[in-house]
Amino acid sequence: MPRLTQAPNLVMATLWVDWLKAEGIGASVQREYLRSAAGELPPDQCLPEVWIDDPSQEASALELLYFLRHVPQRRWRCACGERVVGGFEQCWNCGAMMPTPAR
């Protein structure tokens, strides 16, 4: 069972594991309860970790994790005039959906 990566927090570790499992890669969160030991142990040793079950899936898991960590950030202007930045598909100001690009 190889360690894939450390996560900055338990929420991210859990999301990454759920996403890997949805793609057919067996994964689990380790060190999920060590956060309370920070101070007694070095903080970097208390971060949650993502581990996968099958070493032969490591390349696929790393590729999927890279994609999840590097979601393209879009910038678009809503019909209401608001500039929307980030991965949002809906305007925070008026609730309109992001226009689809012309093909």
SELUM-90304 format. One record per residue (C-alpha): residue in one letter; chain; x, z, y. Coordinates in steps of 0.2 Angstrom, whole numbers. Example, Ala and Ser with C-alpha at 12.3 -4.5 7.8 and 13.67 -1.06 7.14 Angstrom:
- resn, chain, c1, c3, c2
- A, A, 62, 39, -22
- S, A, 68, 36, -5
***
This chain:
- resn, chain, c1, c3, c2
- M, A, 0, 0, 0
- P, A, 10, -6, 15
- R, A, 7, 1, 33
- L, A, 2, -13, 44
- T, A, 3, -5, 61
- Q, A, 0, 11, 72
- A, A, -16, 11, 83
- P, A, -16, 19, 100
- N, A, -31, 30, 95
- L, A, -44, 33, 81
- V, A, -57, 21, 88
- M, A, -45, 6, 88
- A, A, -39, 10, 71
- T, A, -57, 11, 64
- L, A, -62, -5, 73
- W, A, -46, -14, 66
- V, A, -50, -8, 48
- D, A, -68, -13, 49
- W, A, -63, -30, 55
- L, A, -50, -32, 41
- K, A, -63, -27, 28
- A, A, -75, -39, 35
- E, A, -62, -53, 32
- G, A, -60, -47, 14
- I, A, -44, -37, 16
- G, A, -44, -20, 9
- A, A, -38, -8, 22
- S, A, -39, 10, 27
- V, A, -35, 22, 41
- Q, A, -21, 35, 38
- R, A, -16, 50, 49
- E, A, -34, 50, 57
- Y, A, -34, 69, 59
- L, A, -16, 72, 64
- R, A, -20, 70, 83
- S, A, -23, 89, 84
- A, A, -5, 92, 78
- A, A, 3, 83, 93
- G, A, 14, 96, 101
- E, A, 19, 103, 85
- L, A, 24, 86, 79
- P, A, 31, 72, 90
- P, A, 16, 62, 98
- D, A, 21, 45, 90
- Q, A, 20, 53, 73
- C, A, 2, 58, 76
- L, A, -5, 41, 79
- P, A, -18, 34, 67
- E, A, -11, 20, 56
- V, A, -19, 5, 48
- W, A, -14, 2, 30
- I, A, -19, -12, 18
- D, A, -21, -11, -1
- D, A, -13, -27, -6
- P, A, 4, -32, 0
- S, A, 1, -50, -4
- Q, A, -12, -50, 10
- E, A, 0, -43, 23
- A, A, 3, -60, 32
- S, A, -16, -63, 33
- A, A, -19, -46, 40
- L, A, -5, -47, 53
- E, A, -12, -64, 59
- L, A, -30, -57, 60
- L, A, -24, -41, 69
- Y, A, -14, -52, 81
- F, A, -30, -62, 85
- L, A, -40, -46, 88
- R, A, -27, -39, 100
- H, A, -25, -55, 110
- V, A, -43, -60, 113
- P, A, -43, -73, 127
- Q, A, -48, -67, 144
- R, A, -60, -78, 154
- R, A, -64, -79, 172
- W, A, -80, -87, 178
- R, A, -91, -86, 193
- C, A, -110, -82, 190
- A, A, -124, -91, 199
- C, A, -127, -75, 209
- G, A, -109, -77, 216
- E, A, -101, -63, 206
- R, A, -84, -66, 199
- V, A, -83, -60, 181
- V, A, -66, -57, 173
- G, A, -62, -52, 155
- G, A, -70, -55, 138
- F, A, -87, -53, 146
- E, A, -101, -66, 142
- Q, A, -114, -58, 153
- C, A, -113, -55, 172
- W, A, -113, -36, 176
- N, A, -122, -39, 192
- C, A, -137, -49, 187
- G, A, -137, -50, 168
- A, A, -135, -69, 167
- M, A, -126, -76, 153
- M, A, -110, -86, 155
- P, A, -113, -104, 157
- T, A, -108, -115, 143
- P, A, -93, -127, 147
- A, A, -98, -145, 149
- R, A, -93, -156, 134
***
